[in-house]
Amino acid sequence: MVSLIIARSMCEHIPPSHNVHGNTSVQAMRFTSPEGGRNASAVSLANFSYLLRVLLLHTFAVVLLSSLSAWAFCPSLPALTPLLAQKTFAIPRISTPCSRFTSASTALKMGLLYEAKAGTPLLEAMSQAIGQALHNDAKATVLEPTGGGGFAGGGGANTGVAEDRKVGEKYFYKSTGSWGLDMLLAEYKGTKAMYDTHTIRVPTPVAVGTSDAQAFVVFEYLAMGGTRGDAAGRMGRELAQMHRHTSKNGQFGWDIDNTIGATPQPNGWQASWVEFWDEKRLGHMLKLCRREGHDFGQVERELRAKVKQILSEDGYSPAPSLLHGDLWTGNVAATGEGVPCIFDPAVYYGDREADLAMTALFGSLAPAFYTAYMEEWPLEPGYEKRKVVYNLYHILNHIVLFGGGYRSQAQRMIDQILKM
């Protein structure tokens, strides 16, 4: 098997100042972050409030677990599936879970999910899952957690690197408590959807499974290195080629819901792109903002009407392209051979411009990327307006994830949209 991807963390929605990696391998493909980017200083206080809530909920869960009998939930029993959680209990989560995830029982029947026997340690379970997926007897062992120690990766996942002792093959993995199984399943399926296009490089998805109270997903490991001069251009061409892959039913959405960072992202199919964006993206995120105490008031109705107008101006009718869904510059890198790759997706079928827009939200990719993309598949008039609309979704998500530090940026974008 090809040697495997990501020597950086796949960190999701963590401001650059919180990323323990320098990510030097991708600097040649970026510019500096603009005002209000992911290193905004206002994030720190919001993070403190968020982490305090997480700590309180974790403490509550630990106390509760310690008081329950062994048959209910303990490290020596198999990981909880959503079905079992309904019969006992689930550890509290900050985010409201989506309702259309592939259930663990369904994934198990489909052969997507490896379920280790009771009492199997995490690394041993991953070794068994890799062996089953690759039809060999791989024995994986941890080399070291990404960044030299355990830390929160995308959606609250821990990340690390494991190695097959027999052949020296390395794997990148994410792990969570049993609560994160659906999220990791969705990431596995999304990455595989991109992989199956045979266009732009993505980490090969290897296995996903459970071990007692933990869930995990395993990808190939690719060591990141310097970028050649043509890496950005190649990425532009190959991303455009991936976007040529459209939904079989001609609609917008995806088979399952997933997450954008730790935030639930609904993907129910819709025939109209305008209605999909209004309901599943803008309307959904505004609702989550209100839940977190950030209500934009009466302007929301005016904003949603204006966005519908912008997305349908001059008969604009995008194809339902396969999207990465979270294509900021932190989810882009290149291998030591200069091959560009993308990872940590929030996949769905939608307007390709949504992917392009996000590459310019927190910093920007090199000009060669945009030139090559346009040569492969030119954008239609009105993109600059739609870019603001699409990027507002991600700024609103940052309000949900990190708090009010992003509200002023969101308000400026809303004002800009209303003046279009």
Buried (B, 14 or more C-beta within 10 A) or exposed (E): BEEBBBBBBBBBBBBBEBBBBEBEBBEBBBEEBEEBBBBBEBBBEBBEEBEEEBEEBEEEBEEBBEEEEEEBBBBEBBBBBBEBBEEEBBBBBBBEBBEBBBBBBBBBEEEBBBBBEEEBEBBBBBBBBBBBBBEBEBBBEEEEBBBEEEBBBBBBBBBBBBBBEEEEBBBBBBBBBBBBBBBBBBBBBBBBBBBEBEBBBBBBBBBBBBBBBBBBBBBBBBBBBBBBEEBBBBBBBBBBBBBBBBBEEEBBBBBBBBBBBBBBBBBBBBEBBBBBBBBBBBBBBBEBBEEBEBEBEEBBEBBBEBBBEBBEEEEBEBBBBBBBBBBBBBBBBBBBEBBBBBBBBBBBBBBBBBBBBBBBBBBBBBEBBBBBBEEBBEBEEBBEBBBBBBBBBBBBBBBBBBBBBBBEBBEBBBEEBEEB
